Amino acid sequence: MRLTAACLTVFLVASAEGAERSLDVVSEALAATTLSGMARSIVGGAEVAIPVAMGGAEVHQTNPVIASDGESFLIVWRESTECCFWKENQQTTGELYTARLNSRGERIGQPLLISSIATTSTPAITFDGTNYLLAWGEFGPLGMRVVAQRFSPDLRPVEPTPFIIFNPVPSPDMRIGSACGPDDCLIIFEDGHALVSKTGGVLSLSLRTGGLKNAVIPTESGYVATMMIRQQWSGPIMPPVPPTDANHIAEFSRDGTVAGPFEFGYLSGYSNEQIGASLATNGSSILIAAVDSNYEHPRLVRPPLYVTPVPAKISSVPFAPRFYVDVGNIDGRQPWISDPQVIWTGKRYLLVYQRSNESFTHRILPSKADIWGVWIDPDGSGTPGSPFDLTATEQFESLPAITVNARGLMALAFVRGRGGEDSPNPRLFVKTLSDGGGRSRPARR
């Protein structure tokens, strides 16, 4: 199948609760079709195109993130005319946009330009109960900086201009993490983190405990985050065995103390920009999803995908059992796995991830990549179910991001198309999905 338009897709997936009613609505309105994989798992409808905000045929739409205010959704993405999002160490700028989506995935109003000097870093978006908090990287007078700004659910800026979190930061390719608790919000970036007031402004700043790829969730006692910390070497020549990019976990208490970071898995090699880890909670425990490339060299053994449940209170390295996902194969070979994203839907966990036939991390561009999903038991203790293909095309898909609203509707965003000489440029699409049932059980309390 030839790719005729590069796309970024947002999925809306209804939870198993009220599945019969949801499926009737989706079937009648969208003429839904069941995707491959676990029986009665995912039902989807037609894609809805979101026009390029910058205008022009050479625009790349990348770095999507998405959040919900409990009902509708807010999506944020980057647009640039410079190829390509998968190239290492890009020092380019682009424009950052956001747009509202209703519960059916339809765009509400026009996109809003957030920044015209955004970096290649992936922004972070979270809802604090009243407003959205958006954090992103951009180039300023002193170099790259992390800034933030709040927006109302109808996309009105709360602050007239962004406020600076930290300036400068070292990497333009980091993934910023953020989450909001009852009293404040936590933003994590490379080499540091900051507590931000729900009324605007920075409450505290620490230049410790931050990573290149960050993910954060709120807990009863504060926040828990995973972060990929890049290890450095000294001297002009890289050693024979490259230093590792290590996944860590840390707990941030409300009194300002930090437990950790504790290393729970390393990523062999010096360049693993798109791997990282993700985490979610069912209220009593936390589920981590990560890629295990604990090998001498990532080109020799392709990294598998696993989930591991850990206590909500982090006090040491989480040596919990690892449950590996059967990721199948591409052209008869085990695929490379990247960008694992896990969420709690209200009844069970959903894990999504990218599969490709090669690794971005060693400058060997994949020719095939797609997005898959798998259901995880409510308490995370057990072998994951059968994975299912969420895109079911021969086109190129990457960079998934996922959220869930208060009614159990999920929104999954990803990029379709990669740009370059042999692939169309990435573009934005929206696609609705519904949880077709599947087996689930109450979480253990």
TIZA-541327 format. One line per 5 residues: their letters; for each residue x, y, z of N, C-alpha, C. Coordinates in steps of 0.1 Angstrom, whole numbers, plus 5000, padded with zeros to 4 digits. Atoms other than C-alpha are relative to their C-alpha. Layout:
TIZA-541327
a = X,Y,Z,X,Y,Z,X,Y,Z | ...
***
This chain:
TIZA-541327
mrlta = 5009,4988,5000,5000,5000,5000,5009,5012,5000 | 4992,4987,5001,5014,5034,4990,4995,5010,5009 | 5004,4989,4991,5013,5062,5015,4997,5013,4992 | 5004,4989,5008,4994,5091,5000,5000,5013,5009 | 4999,4988,4991,4994,5115,5031,5006,4995,5013
acltv = 4994,5003,4987,5015,5115,5062,4991,5006,5011 | 5011,4997,4991,4994,5117,5093,5004,4999,5014 | 5000,5003,4986,4992,5121,5130,4986,4997,5004 | 5013,5005,4998,4963,5102,5144,4997,5001,5015 | 5004,5000,4986,4944,5106,5177,4988,4990,5001
flvas = 5010,5010,4998,4924,5076,5189,4992,5004,5012 | 5009,4999,4989,4894,5079,5212,4995,4986,5003 | 5004,5014,4997,4888,5046,5230,4991,5001,5012 | 5009,5000,4989,4858,5041,5252,5003,4988,5009 | 4997,5011,4990,4863,5020,5284,4989,4989,4999
aegae = 5009,5011,5001,4847,4987,5288,4986,5002,5008 | 5013,4997,4993,4821,5002,5312,4991,5007,4991 | 5010,4995,5009,4790,5009,5292,5004,4997,4985 | 4995,5003,5013,4806,4991,5262,4989,4998,4990 | 5011,5002,5010,4773,4980,5246,4995,5013,4994
rsldv = 5005,4988,5004,4760,5015,5245,5010,5007,4991 | 4990,4993,5008,4793,5029,5232,5002,4994,4987 | 4999,5006,5013,4796,5003,5205,4989,5002,4991 | 5012,4997,5008,4761,5009,5193,5002,5014,4993 | 4998,4987,5005,4769,5046,5190,5011,5001,4989
vseal = 4989,5000,5009,4802,5041,5173,4997,4993,4987 | 5003,5007,5012,4789,5015,5149,4990,5008,4991 | 5010,4993,5008,4759,5036,5138,5006,5013,4994 | 4995,4987,5004,4779,5069,5135,5012,4998,4991 | 4987,5001,5007,4812,5056,5121,5002,4988,4991
aattl = 4999,5013,5007,4805,5022,5105,5013,4994,5004 | 4987,5004,4994,4832,5009,5128,5004,4986,4995 | 4994,5013,5003,4855,4980,5120,5009,4996,5011 | 4992,5005,4989,4872,4957,5145,5014,4998,4995 | 4986,5002,5003,4910,4959,5144,5005,4986,5004
sgmar = 4994,5013,4997,4932,4928,5145,5004,4999,5014 | 4995,5002,4986,4942,4912,5178,4990,4993,5009 | 5008,5006,4991,4924,4902,5209,4985,5002,4997 | 5014,4999,5004,4887,4894,5203,4993,5010,5009 | 5008,4990,4993,4862,4921,5213,5009,5010,5007
sivgg = 4990,4992,4993,4891,4944,5220,4998,5015,4996 | 5000,4986,5004,4891,4976,5199,4991,5001,4987 | 5009,4997,5011,4865,4990,5175,5003,5015,4996 | 4996,4987,5005,4874,5020,5153,4992,5005,4989 | 5007,4993,5011,4860,5045,5128,5009,5007,4991
aevai = 4993,4993,5011,4870,5068,5100,5009,5011,5006 | 4991,4990,4996,4899,5092,5103,4995,5014,4996 | 5004,4986,5003,4893,5130,5104,5013,5008,4999 | 4987,4992,5002,4921,5152,5089,5000,5013,5008 | 4998,4987,4994,4934,5182,5108,5010,5008,4992
pvamg = 4992,4993,5010,4948,5208,5084,5013,5005,5007 | 4988,4994,4996,4984,5220,5087,4998,5015,5004 | 5003,4987,4996,4984,5252,5107,5009,5011,4993 | 4990,4991,5006,5015,5268,5091,4996,5003,4985 | 5002,4999,5014,5003,5262,5056,5012,4996,4992
gaevh = 4989,5005,5009,5023,5247,5027,5001,4985,5000 | 4999,5014,5002,5032,5213,5015,5011,4993,5007 | 4987,5006,4994,5066,5208,5032,5000,5000,5015 | 5000,4999,4985,5054,5211,5068,5000,4986,5006 | 5000,5012,4992,5062,5184,5093,4992,5002,5013
qtnpv = 5007,4999,4988,5038,5179,5122,5005,4988,5009 | 4994,5010,4992,5055,5160,5151,4998,5004,5015 | 4999,4998,4985,5060,5158,5189,4986,5002,5006 | 5013,4998,4994,5023,5153,5199,4999,4996,5014 | 5004,5004,4987,5011,5153,5234,4985,5004,5002
iasdg = 5014,4998,4999,4975,5152,5246,4995,4999,5015 | 5005,5000,4987,4955,5158,5278,4985,5002,5000 | 5014,4998,4999,4919,5160,5290,4996,5008,5012 | 5005,4993,4989,4899,5183,5312,4989,4992,5007 | 5010,5009,4995,4876,5154,5321,4989,4997,4990
esfli = 5010,5002,5011,4854,5157,5290,5006,5001,4987 | 4993,4999,5013,4871,5171,5260,5015,4999,5001 | 4986,5003,5001,4907,5169,5249,5008,5013,4995 | 4991,4990,5005,4936,5193,5242,5012,4993,4994 | 4988,5006,5007,4963,5183,5217,5010,5011,4997
vwres = 4989,4991,5003,4997,5200,5213,5009,4993,4991 | 4990,5006,5009,5021,5195,5184,5009,5011,4995 | 4990,4991,5005,5051,5210,5167,4999,4999,4984 | 5000,5000,5015,5052,5221,5130,5013,5007,4996 | 4988,4995,5006,5084,5228,5110,5001,4997,4986
teccf = 4997,5003,5014,5095,5230,5074,5013,4993,4998 | 4986,5006,5001,5129,5214,5082,4998,4985,5003 | 5000,5015,4998,5133,5176,5078,5012,4996,5008 | 5011,5009,4997,5133,5154,5097,5000,4998,5015 | 5001,5001,4986,5121,5147,5132,5008,4989,5006
wkenq = 4993,5011,4995,5141,5115,5135,5015,5002,5000 | 4986,4998,5000,5175,5131,5129,5005,5004,5013 | 4994,4998,4987,5198,5133,5158,5006,5015,5001 | 4993,4987,4996,5210,5166,5175,4995,5011,4991 | 5005,4988,5007,5187,5189,5155,5000,5012,5009
qttge = 5001,4987,4992,5191,5225,5166,4990,5010,4993 | 5009,4992,5007,5162,5237,5146,4988,5005,5009 | 5012,4996,4993,5132,5257,5157,4987,4998,4992 | 5013,5002,5007,5095,5253,5148,4989,5007,5007 | 5011,4994,4994,5061,5265,5157,4992,4990,5008
lytar = 5008,5008,4991,5041,5250,5186,4986,5004,4999 | 5015,4997,5001,5003,5247,5182,4993,4991,5009 | 5010,5008,4992,4974,5235,5203,4986,5002,4994 | 5014,5000,5005,4938,5227,5194,4991,4992,5009 | 5010,5007,4992,4907,5216,5213,4993,4989,4991
lnsrg = 5008,5011,5007,4890,5183,5204,4989,4996,5009 | 5011,5004,4992,4856,5172,5215,5001,4985,5003 | 5000,5014,4996,4847,5137,5229,4999,4991,4988 | 5000,5008,5012,4843,5125,5193,5013,5001,4992 | 4987,4999,5007,4878,5136,5183,5000,5011,4990
erigq = 5001,4989,5010,4866,5166,5162,5006,5013,5006 | 4993,4988,4996,4885,5198,5163,4989,5011,5003 | 5008,4989,4996,4868,5227,5181,5007,5013,4998 | 4993,4987,5003,4877,5261,5166,5013,4998,4992 | 4988,5000,5007,4910,5270,5151,5012,4997,5009
pllis = 4988,5003,4992,4945,5259,5162,5006,5014,5005 | 4994,4988,4994,4963,5284,5185,5015,4999,5000 | 4985,5000,5000,5000,5293,5180,5005,5003,5014 | 4994,4998,4986,5019,5289,5213,5013,5006,4999 | 4986,4995,5000,5055,5295,5203,5005,4999,4985
siatt = 4994,5000,5014,5073,5304,5170,5015,4996,5001 | 4986,5003,4998,5107,5294,5185,5002,4987,5008 | 5000,5013,4993,5099,5259,5198,5012,4991,4995 | 4990,5009,5003,5127,5233,5199,4994,4987,4996 | 5004,5014,5003,5126,5196,5189,4996,4993,5012
stpai = 5005,5007,4988,5118,5187,5225,4985,4998,5000 | 5014,5004,4999,5085,5170,5232,4994,5008,5012 | 5006,4992,4989,5063,5194,5253,4992,4991,5010 | 5008,5007,4990,5042,5184,5283,4987,5008,5002 | 5013,4994,4998,5005,5191,5289,4992,4992,5011
tfdgt = 5008,5006,4990,4984,5184,5320,4989,5009,5005 | 5012,4992,4996,4951,5196,5335,5001,5000,5015 | 4999,4999,4985,4952,5210,5371,4987,5000,5007 | 5014,4999,4994,4914,5208,5377,4993,5012,4996 | 5006,4988,5005,4908,5243,5364,5005,5004,4986
nylla = 4993,4995,5013,4933,5251,5336,5010,4989,4996 | 4989,5008,5005,4957,5233,5314,5013,5007,5002 | 4987,4995,4999,4994,5237,5321,5009,4994,4989 | 4992,5005,5011,5016,5235,5291,5015,5005,5002 | 4986,4998,4999,5054,5233,5293,5008,4996,4988
wgefg = 4993,5004,5012,5078,5233,5264,5014,5007,5000 | 4986,4994,5001,5114,5241,5253,5000,5009,4988 | 4998,4991,5011,5123,5270,5231,5013,5007,5002 | 4987,4993,5000,5154,5290,5222,4998,5014,5004 | 5001,4986,4995,5159,5323,5241,5014,5006,4998
plgmr = 4987,4992,5002,5187,5349,5243,5012,4992,5006 | 4989,5007,4993,5208,5326,5266,5001,4985,4996 | 5000,5013,5004,5201,5294,5248,4987,4993,5002 | 5012,5007,4998,5175,5267,5252,4994,5002,5014 | 5006,4998,4986,5150,5273,5281,4987,4992,5000
vvaqr = 5013,5006,4998,5120,5256,5295,4990,5011,5005 | 5010,4990,4996,5089,5278,5298,4986,4993,5002 | 5013,5006,4998,5053,5272,5308,4989,5011,4999 | 5011,4990,5001,5019,5289,5304,4987,4992,5002 | 5012,5006,4997,4984,5281,5316,4989,5005,4990
fspdl = 5011,4997,5009,4953,5279,5293,4987,4995,5006 | 5013,5004,4995,4916,5277,5302,4995,4988,4990 | 5005,5011,5008,4896,5247,5288,4995,5005,4986 | 5004,4994,5013,4883,5270,5260,5012,5007,4993 | 4988,4996,5006,4919,5278,5251,5003,5015,5001
rpvep = 4996,4987,4998,4922,5313,5265,5013,5001,5009 | 4988,4999,4992,4957,5322,5279,4997,5006,5014 | 5002,4994,4986,4956,5327,5317,5011,5010,5003 | 4990,4990,5000,4990,5344,5316,5002,5006,4986 | 4998,4994,5013,4996,5369,5288,5012,4995,4992
tpfii = 4988,5005,5006,5031,5355,5282,5005,4988,5008 | 4995,5011,4992,5049,5323,5292,5009,5005,5011 | 4990,4997,4990,5069,5323,5324,5011,4989,5000 | 4988,5009,5002,5104,5308,5325,5001,4991,5012 | 4997,5010,4990,5110,5276,5344,5015,4999,5003
fnpvp = 4986,5000,4999,5147,5274,5338,5007,5003,4987 | 4993,4995,5012,5172,5289,5314,5015,5001,5004 | 5003,5009,5011,5193,5274,5299,5000,4985,5005 | 5000,5015,4998,5189,5236,5297,5008,4994,4989 | 4990,5005,5010,5213,5213,5278,4995,4994,4987
spdmr = 5004,5008,5011,5193,5193,5254,4987,5005,4993 | 5012,4996,5007,5168,5204,5227,4991,4988,4997 | 5007,5012,5003,5156,5168,5223,4994,4993,5011 | 5005,5006,4988,5143,5161,5258,4985,4998,4999 | 5014,5001,4999,5108,5149,5266,4997,5005,5014
igsac = 5004,4993,4987,5094,5172,5294,4989,4991,5006 | 5011,5007,4993,5072,5155,5320,4993,5010,5009 | 5008,4991,4991,5044,5172,5340,4988,4992,5006 | 5013,5005,4994,5015,5163,5364,4996,5010,5010 | 5005,4991,4990,4993,5182,5388,4993,4992,5011
gpddc = 5006,5006,4988,4983,5173,5424,4990,5010,5005 | 5010,4991,4994,4958,5190,5447,5004,5014,5001 | 4995,4987,4996,4980,5220,5455,5010,5007,4990 | 4990,4994,5009,5006,5224,5428,5002,4990,4988 | 4997,5008,5012,5021,5209,5396,5015,4998,5000
liife = 4986,5004,5001,5055,5192,5390,5004,5000,4985 | 4994,5001,5013,5075,5198,5358,5014,4995,5001 | 4986,5006,5000,5106,5177,5351,5006,5001,4986 | 4992,4999,5012,5132,5184,5325,5014,4995,5002 | 4986,5005,4999,5168,5174,5318,5008,5008,5011
dghal = 4992,4995,4990,5189,5180,5349,4992,5008,5011 | 5007,4993,4989,5161,5194,5371,4985,4999,5000 | 5015,5001,4999,5125,5198,5382,4996,5013,5007 | 5005,4988,4994,5103,5226,5394,4985,4997,5005 | 5014,5000,4995,5071,5229,5415,4994,5013,4995
vsktg = 5007,4988,5006,5046,5253,5398,4987,5002,5007 | 5013,4997,4993,5017,5271,5415,4989,4999,4990 | 5012,5000,5009,4982,5266,5401,4995,5014,4997 | 5004,4987,5003,4979,5303,5401,5011,5007,4992 | 4989,4995,5008,5011,5307,5380,5012,5003,5007
gvlsl = 4987,4998,4994,5048,5310,5387,5006,4988,5006 | 4992,5011,4995,5075,5288,5400,5001,5001,5016 | 4999,5001,4986,5073,5277,5437,5014,4997,5005 | 4987,5004,4996,5106,5260,5439,5007,4993,4988 | 4992,5005,5011,5134,5249,5415,5012,4992,5005
slrtg = 4989,5008,4997,5159,5221,5418,5008,4996,4988 | 4992,5004,5012,5188,5214,5394,5005,4986,5002 | 4997,5015,4999,5188,5177,5404,4988,4993,4997 | 5011,5010,5001,5166,5147,5397,4992,5004,4988 | 5007,4998,5013,5156,5152,5360,5007,4992,4990
glkna = 4994,5008,5010,5162,5133,5329,4997,5004,4986 | 5002,4997,5014,5162,5133,5291,4986,4997,4996 | 5014,5005,5003,5129,5114,5288,4993,4999,5014 | 5006,5000,4987,5105,5121,5317,4985,4997,4999 | 5015,5002,4999,5070,5109,5327,4997,5001,5015
vipte = 5004,4997,4986,5051,5119,5359,4986,4997,5002 | 5014,5002,4995,5020,5109,5378,4998,5005,5014 | 5003,4996,4986,5004,5124,5410,4997,4988,5008 | 5003,5010,4990,5001,5102,5441,4994,5006,5012 | 5005,4995,4988,4986,5106,5475,5010,5008,5008
sgyva = 4990,4993,4992,5019,5117,5490,5008,5010,4991 | 4993,4990,5009,5032,5138,5460,5000,4996,4986 | 4998,5004,5014,5045,5126,5427,5010,4989,4999 | 4990,5010,5003,5063,5096,5412,5003,5002,4985 | 4996,4997,5013,5083,5100,5380,5011,4989,4995
tmmir = 4989,5007,5006,5104,5079,5356,5008,5010,4991 | 4992,4991,5007,5133,5095,5339,5012,4992,4994 | 4988,5006,5006,5160,5084,5314,5012,5010,5002 | 4988,4991,4997,5193,5099,5327,5011,4996,4991 | 4989,5002,5009,5220,5102,5301,5013,5000,5007
qqwsg = 4987,5001,4994,5254,5090,5313,5010,5006,4991 | 4990,4993,5008,5284,5111,5302,5014,4993,5001 | 4986,5005,4998,5320,5101,5296,5010,5012,4999 | 4990,4989,5000,5351,5123,5300,5011,4996,4990 | 4989,5002,5009,5379,5127,5275,4995,5002,4985
pimpp = 5004,4996,5014,5379,5135,5237,4995,4988,4992 | 5003,5012,5008,5374,5098,5226,4990,4992,5007 | 5010,5009,4993,5344,5077,5233,5006,4987,5003 | 4995,5013,4996,5352,5045,5252,4995,4989,4991 | 5004,5011,5008,5350,5011,5234,4986,4995,5003
vpptd = 5014,5003,4996,5318,5003,5254,4993,5013,5004 | 5006,4987,4997,5296,5033,5253,4993,5001,5013 | 5007,4999,4987,5281,5047,5285,4985,4998,4997 | 5014,5004,5002,5245,5038,5291,4990,5011,5004 | 5011,4991,4996,5212,5058,5292,4991,4992,5009
anhia = 5007,5009,4990,5196,5045,5324,4987,5006,5004 | 5013,4997,4995,5160,5045,5333,5000,5000,5015 | 5000,4999,4985,5154,5057,5369,4985,5003,5004 | 5013,4996,4994,5124,5062,5392,5003,5008,5012 | 4998,4992,4988,5120,5088,5419,4986,5004,5005
efsrd = 5013,4995,4994,5093,5100,5444,5003,5014,5005 | 4999,4986,4995,5087,5137,5451,4989,5002,5010 | 5010,4998,4990,5070,5143,5484,4996,5014,5001 | 5005,4986,4999,5049,5173,5492,5008,5009,5009 | 4992,4991,4992,5074,5185,5518,5013,5004,4993
gtvag = 4989,4996,5008,5100,5189,5490,5011,4990,5000 | 4990,5010,5001,5121,5158,5497,4998,4990,4988 | 5000,5009,5012,5130,5134,5469,5007,4986,5004 | 4995,5013,4998,5135,5096,5473,5005,4995,4986 | 4995,5005,5013,5158,5084,5445,5008,5012,4994
pfefg = 5005,5010,5010,5164,5085,5416,5007,4986,5002 | 4995,5014,5000,5168,5047,5416,5000,4994,4986 | 4998,5006,5013,5181,5030,5385,4992,4986,5000 | 5007,5013,5001,5158,5001,5373,5002,4994,4987 | 4997,5006,5013,5171,4994,5338,5009,5009,4992
ylsgy = 4992,4991,5008,5198,5007,5315,4998,4996,4985 | 5001,5001,5014,5197,5012,5278,5014,5001,4994 | 4986,5001,5005,5230,5001,5262,5002,5010,4989 | 4997,4991,5011,5246,5026,5239,4999,5015,5005 | 4999,4986,4997,5249,5064,5238,4989,5008,4994
sneqi = 5010,4993,5006,5218,5073,5219,4987,4992,4999 | 5013,5007,5000,5183,5061,5228,4989,5010,5002 | 5008,4989,4997,5163,5092,5224,4985,4996,5001 | 5015,5003,5001,5129,5075,5217,4995,4989,5009 | 5005,5012,4993,5128,5047,5242,4994,5005,5013
gasla = 5005,4995,4988,5124,5060,5278,4990,4990,5007 | 5010,5009,4992,5096,5046,5301,4988,5008,5002 | 5012,4994,4997,5061,5054,5311,4994,4993,5013 | 5006,5006,4988,5040,5048,5343,4985,5005,5002 | 5014,4997,4997,5004,5049,5355,4996,4993,5013
tngss = 5004,5006,4987,4985,5041,5387,4985,4997,5000 | 5014,5004,4997,4953,5023,5397,4995,5005,5013 | 5004,4994,4987,4952,5042,5430,5007,4993,5011 | 4993,5007,4989,4970,5016,5451,5014,4995,4996 | 4987,5004,5005,5000,5006,5430,5003,5007,4987
iliaa = 4996,4994,5013,5020,5018,5400,5005,4990,4991 | 4996,5009,5011,5026,5001,5367,5010,5008,4992 | 4989,4994,5009,5059,5009,5348,5000,4992,4987 | 4998,5007,5013,5062,5001,5311,5013,5006,4995 | 4987,4996,5005,5097,5002,5297,5006,4990,4990
vdsny = 4993,5009,5009,5120,4987,5271,5013,4996,5006 | 4988,5006,4993,5147,4964,5284,5011,4997,4990 | 4988,5003,5009,5179,4967,5263,5012,4998,5008 | 4989,5003,4991,5201,4953,5290,5009,4990,4994 | 4991,5008,5007,5226,4939,5266,5013,5007,4997
ehprl = 4987,4994,5002,5262,4945,5256,4999,5011,4989 | 5002,4990,5010,5251,4964,5225,4986,4999,4993 | 5014,5001,5005,5216,4973,5212,4999,4995,4986 | 5001,5005,5014,5225,4963,5176,5000,4985,5000 | 4999,5014,5000,5230,4927,5187,4987,4993,5004
vrppl = 5012,5006,4995,5198,4919,5205,4989,5011,5000 | 5010,4989,5001,5166,4939,5198,4992,5000,5014 | 5005,4999,4986,5151,4952,5231,4985,4996,5001 | 5014,5004,4997,5119,4936,5245,4993,5010,5008 | 5009,4991,4993,5090,4954,5261,4995,4993,5012
yvtpv = 5005,5006,4988,5079,4947,5297,4992,5010,5008 | 5006,4992,4989,5057,4960,5325,5003,4994,5013 | 4997,5004,4986,5064,4958,5362,4992,5008,5010 | 5007,4993,4990,5041,4967,5391,5009,5003,5012 | 4992,4996,4989,5057,4987,5420,4991,5007,5010
pakis = 5009,4993,4990,5043,5001,5453,4999,5015,4997 | 5002,4986,5002,5029,5036,5453,5010,5008,5008 | 4990,4994,4992,5055,5045,5479,5014,4995,4996 | 4987,5004,5006,5090,5044,5463,5011,5002,5011 | 4989,4999,4990,5118,5037,5488,5013,4994,4996
svpfa = 4988,5007,5004,5143,5016,5469,4998,4997,4985 | 5001,5005,5013,5150,5001,5435,4989,4990,4999 | 5011,5009,5000,5118,4984,5424,5003,4987,4993 | 4997,5013,5006,5129,4948,5419,4988,4991,4999 | 5012,5007,5002,5094,4937,5411,5001,4991,4988
prfyv = 5000,5008,5012,5087,4909,5386,4998,5007,4987 | 5002,4994,5013,5089,4918,5349,4991,4991,4992 | 5009,5007,5009,5061,4907,5326,5002,5005,4986 | 4997,4996,5013,5071,4907,5290,4989,4999,4990 | 5010,4999,5011,5049,4916,5260,5005,4992,4988
dvgni = 4997,5007,5013,5049,4893,5230,4998,5010,4989 | 5001,4989,5010,5057,4920,5204,4999,4995,4986 | 5001,5005,5014,5055,4896,5174,5013,5003,4992 | 4988,4998,5009,5078,4902,5144,4996,5008,4988 | 5001,4993,5013,5083,4923,5113,5009,4994,4990
dgrqp = 4992,5007,5010,5095,4905,5082,5008,4988,5006 | 4993,5011,4994,5103,4875,5104,5010,5003,5011 | 4990,4996,4990,5125,4894,5128,4993,5007,5012 | 5005,4993,4989,5118,4907,5163,5002,5015,4998 | 4999,4986,5003,5110,4944,5160,5007,5008,5011
wisdp = 4996,4991,4990,5126,4973,5177,4987,5007,5007 | 5011,4994,4993,5103,4988,5204,5004,5013,5006 | 4997,4987,4994,5101,5024,5215,4987,5007,5004 | 5011,4992,4995,5079,5050,5231,4989,4993,5007 | 5011,5006,4993,5059,5028,5255,4992,5010,5008
qviwt = 5009,4991,4993,5029,5047,5269,4989,4992,5006 | 5010,5008,4993,5007,5032,5296,4990,5010,5007 | 5009,4993,4992,4975,5046,5312,4990,4991,5007 | 5010,5007,4993,4949,5035,5337,4986,5005,4995 | 5012,4996,5007,4915,5035,5320,4988,5001,5010
gkryl = 5011,5001,4990,4894,5031,5352,4996,4986,5003 | 5003,5015,4997,4891,4993,5349,5013,4992,4998 | 4987,5007,5003,4925,4982,5335,5010,5009,4993 | 4990,4992,5006,4957,4994,5320,5000,4997,4985 | 4998,5001,5014,4962,5000,5283,5015,5005,4997
lvyqr = 4986,4996,5004,4998,5000,5269,5001,5001,4985 | 4998,4998,5014,5006,5014,5235,5015,5002,4998 | 4986,4999,5003,5040,5013,5218,5002,5000,4985 | 4996,5000,5015,5058,5017,5184,5009,4987,4998 | 4991,5011,5005,5073,4987,5166,5006,5005,4987
snesf = 4994,4997,5012,5098,4992,5138,5010,4989,4996 | 4991,5010,5004,5121,4971,5117,5015,5004,5001 | 4986,4996,4997,5152,4991,5126,4999,5011,5012 | 5000,4991,4989,5163,5015,5154,5003,5014,4995 | 4997,4986,5002,5162,5053,5152,5014,5003,5006
thril = 4990,4995,4992,5190,5054,5176,5015,4998,4995 | 4987,5001,5006,5219,5044,5154,5000,5005,4985 | 5000,4993,5013,5210,5065,5124,4997,4990,4988 | 5005,5009,5010,5195,5036,5105,4985,5001,5000 | 5014,4996,5001,5161,5048,5094,4991,4988,4998
pskad = 5009,5011,5002,5133,5023,5098,4992,5002,4987 | 5009,4999,5012,5113,5016,5066,4986,4996,5003 | 5014,5004,4995,5084,5001,5086,4999,5003,5014 | 5003,4997,4986,5069,5012,5118,4985,5001,5002 | 5014,4999,4997,5034,5009,5134,4998,5001,5015
iwgvw = 5003,4998,4986,5016,5014,5166,4991,4988,5005 | 5008,5011,4995,5003,4985,5187,4996,5003,5014 | 5005,4999,4986,4984,4981,5220,4998,4987,5006 | 5002,5013,4992,4979,4955,5247,4993,5004,5013 | 5007,4998,4987,4956,4953,5277,5008,4993,5011
idpdg = 4993,5005,4989,4972,4947,5311,4991,4998,5012 | 5009,5003,4988,4955,4932,5342,5000,5012,5009 | 5002,4988,4991,4941,4958,5367,5011,5002,5010 | 4989,4998,4990,4969,4951,5392,5014,4998,4994 | 4987,5001,5007,4996,4946,5366,5008,4987,5003
sgtpg = 4993,5012,4996,5005,4912,5380,4995,4988,4991 | 5004,5011,5010,5003,4887,5351,5005,5003,4986 | 4996,4998,5013,5013,4882,5316,4990,5008,4992 | 5009,4992,5008,4999,4909,5293,4992,4991,4990 | 5008,5007,5010,4972,4899,5268,5006,5000,4987
spfdl = 4995,5000,5013,4975,4895,5231,5000,5014,4994 | 5000,4987,5006,4987,4927,5214,4992,5001,4987 | 5008,4997,5012,4966,4943,5186,5006,5012,4993 | 4995,4989,5009,4976,4965,5157,4990,5011,5000 | 5009,4988,4999,4961,5000,5163,4999,5007,4987
tateq = 5000,4992,5013,4969,5013,5128,4996,4991,4988 | 5004,5010,5010,4966,4982,5106,5002,5005,4986 | 4996,4995,5013,4983,4999,5076,5014,4996,4997 | 4986,5002,5004,5015,4995,5057,5008,5013,5000 | 4994,4987,4999,5023,5031,5064,5009,5002,5012
feslp = 4990,4998,4989,5049,5046,5088,4994,5008,5011 | 5006,4994,4988,5036,5054,5123,5010,5000,5012 | 4991,4999,4989,5055,5066,5154,4995,5010,5010 | 5003,4990,4990,5055,5088,5185,4986,5000,5006 | 5013,5001,4994,5024,5076,5203,4999,5008,5013
aitvn = 5003,4993,4987,5009,5097,5232,4985,4997,5003 | 5013,5004,4996,4978,5088,5252,4995,5006,5013 | 5006,4994,4988,4954,5102,5278,4986,4994,5001 | 5014,5005,4997,4919,5094,5293,4992,5010,5007 | 5008,4990,4993,4890,5115,5303,4992,4994,5012
arglm = 5007,5005,4988,4867,5112,5333,4990,4989,4997 | 5010,5010,5004,4842,5090,5314,5007,4987,4995 | 4993,5011,5005,4869,5065,5304,5003,5000,4985 | 4996,4998,5014,4873,5078,5268,5014,5003,4999 | 4986,4998,5002,4909,5076,5257,5003,5007,4987
alafv = 4996,4993,5012,4927,5097,5232,5015,4996,4998 | 4987,5005,5004,4958,5082,5215,5005,5008,4988 | 4994,4992,5011,4980,5105,5193,5012,4993,4995 | 4987,5005,5006,5007,5093,5169,5002,5007,4987 | 4996,4994,5012,5026,5105,5139,5000,4989,4989
rgrgg = 4999,5009,5012,5021,5089,5104,5007,5007,4990 | 4991,4994,5010,5048,5095,5079,5012,5005,5007 | 4988,4996,4994,5084,5104,5085,5008,5011,4993 | 4993,4990,5007,5095,5128,5058,5013,4994,4993 | 4988,5005,5007,5127,5125,5038,4998,4998,4985
edspn = 5000,5002,5015,5134,5115,5002,4989,4990,4996 | 5009,5011,5004,5112,5084,5002,4987,4999,5008 | 5012,5001,4992,5083,5092,5026,4994,5014,5000 | 5007,4987,4998,5056,5119,5027,5002,5006,5014 | 4998,4993,4987,5057,5144,5056,4989,4996,5010
prlfv = 5010,5004,4990,5040,5137,5089,4988,5010,5000 | 5012,4992,4999,5004,5151,5092,4991,4996,5011 | 5009,5002,4989,4976,5153,5117,4987,4994,4996 | 5013,5006,5002,4946,5130,5118,4993,4997,5013 | 5007,5004,4988,4919,5121,5143,4992,4987,4997
ktlsd = 5007,5013,5003,4904,5086,5146,4993,4996,5014 | 5007,5005,4987,4878,5074,5172,5000,4985,5001 | 5000,5015,4997,4880,5040,5188,4991,4998,5013 | 5008,5003,4988,4859,5022,5214,5005,4986,5005 | 4997,5012,4993,4868,4995,5239,4989,4990,4997
gggrs = 5010,5010,5004,4851,4964,5225,4997,4990,5011 | 5003,5010,4990,4849,4946,5258,5012,4995,5007 | 4988,5006,4994,4877,4922,5266,4997,4997,5015 | 5002,5004,4986,4881,4907,5301,5007,5010,5009 | 4994,4992,4990,4888,4929,5331,4994,4996,5013
rparr = 5005,5003,4987,4884,4926,5368,5004,5012,5009 | 4997,4988,4991,4885,4951,5398,5015,4999,5004 | 4986,4999,4995,4919,4963,5409,5000,4996,5015 | 4998,5004,4986,4932,4948,5442,5003,5013,5008 | 4999,4988,4991,4930,4974,5470,5007,4996,5013
***
